[in-house]
């Protein structure tokens, strides 16, 4: 019984380990001098950073907007929870 449990546990662990995907972003430099490859790698990193900053700039929400949305959900929760509590 104990051996069966341990073998099942090991099989489940192996199955989950095989289905887990590791994501990584790799760049492959072109065949050139070492200095050119370094320049290309730096350019790619700068492009990624610029793209990330562009994405974050489009998603910025001010503190006042966050507080307003928080209070909206608090009020909504009270209006929904109060009748449910009264009826139960």
Secondary structure per residue as TSV (DSSP state, phi and psi in degrees):
chain	resnum	aa	ss	phi	psi
A	1	X	-	360.0	-48.2
A	2	X	H	-66.7	-39.3
A	3	X	H	-64.5	-36.8
A	4	X	H	-66.0	-41.6
A	5	X	H	-62.5	-44.7
A	6	X	H	-67.6	-36.7
A	7	X	H	-70.4	-35.4
A	8	X	H	-66.4	-42.0
A	9	X	H	-62.0	-42.3
A	10	X	H	-65.9	-39.8
A	11	X	H	-64.8	-40.4
A	12	X	H	-65.8	-39.4
A	13	X	H	-65.0	-41.2
A	14	X	H	-65.0	-41.4
A	15	X	H	-64.6	-41.9
A	16	X	H	-69.9	-33.7
A	17	X	H	-68.0	-33.4
A	18	X	H	-75.1	-31.1
A	19	X	H	-84.8	-16.8
A	20	X	-	-72.1	129.8
A	21	X	-	-104.9	138.0
A	22	X	-	-101.7	122.9
A	23	X	-	-98.1	133.9
A	24	X	-	-149.4	145.2
A	25	X	-	-105.2	118.2
A	26	X	-	-121.4	144.7
A	27	X	-	-113.0	142.1
A	28	X	-	-113.5	112.0
A	29	X	-	-71.4	152.7
A	30	X	-	-73.1	158.1
A	31	X	S	-71.4	111.9
A	32	X	S	-158.9	-167.9
A	33	X	-	-72.0	163.3
A	34	X	H	-61.7	-38.2
A	35	X	H	-65.6	-41.9
A	36	X	H	-65.7	-38.2
A	37	X	H	-65.7	-38.6
A	38	X	H	-64.9	-43.0
A	39	X	H	-61.1	-42.4
A	40	X	H	-65.3	-41.2
A	41	X	H	-64.0	-42.2
A	42	X	H	-64.9	-39.6
A	43	X	H	-63.9	-40.9
A	44	X	H	-65.2	-41.0
A	45	X	H	-64.6	-42.6
A	46	X	H	-62.3	-38.7
A	47	X	H	-65.1	-42.3
A	48	X	H	-64.0	-43.2
A	49	X	H	-64.3	-42.0
A	50	X	H	-63.0	-41.3
A	51	X	H	-64.3	-42.1
A	52	X	H	-64.8	-41.0
A	53	X	H	-63.8	-38.6
A	54	X	H	-63.5	-41.9
A	55	X	H	-64.7	-46.0
A	56	X	H	-66.5	-34.4
A	57	X	H	-65.6	-34.0
A	58	X	H	-76.0	-15.0
A	59	X	T	-110.3	10.6
A	60	X	-	-72.2	131.5
A	61	X	-	-122.7	130.6
A	62	X	-	-71.4	163.4
A	63	X	H	-61.7	-41.1
A	64	X	H	-62.4	-39.8
A	65	X	H	-66.6	-38.5
A	66	X	H	-62.7	-44.1
A	67	X	H	-65.6	-41.7
A	68	X	H	-61.7	-42.3
A	69	X	H	-67.4	-37.2
A	70	X	H	-60.8	-46.9
A	71	X	H	-66.9	-33.1
A	72	X	H	-60.3	-44.4
A	73	X	H	-72.4	-32.5
A	74	X	H	-64.0	-47.5
A	75	X	H	-62.2	-44.2
A	76	X	H	-61.2	-42.6
A	77	X	H	-62.9	-40.9
A	78	X	H	-65.4	-44.9
A	79	X	H	-65.4	-29.4
A	80	X	H	-85.5	-41.1
A	81	X	H	-74.1	-34.3
A	82	X	H	-62.5	-51.4
A	83	X	H	-62.9	-35.9
A	84	X	H	-64.4	-43.1
A	85	X	H	-66.6	-39.3
A	86	X	H	-66.7	-41.6
A	87	X	H	-75.0	-21.1
A	88	X	-	-91.6	360.0
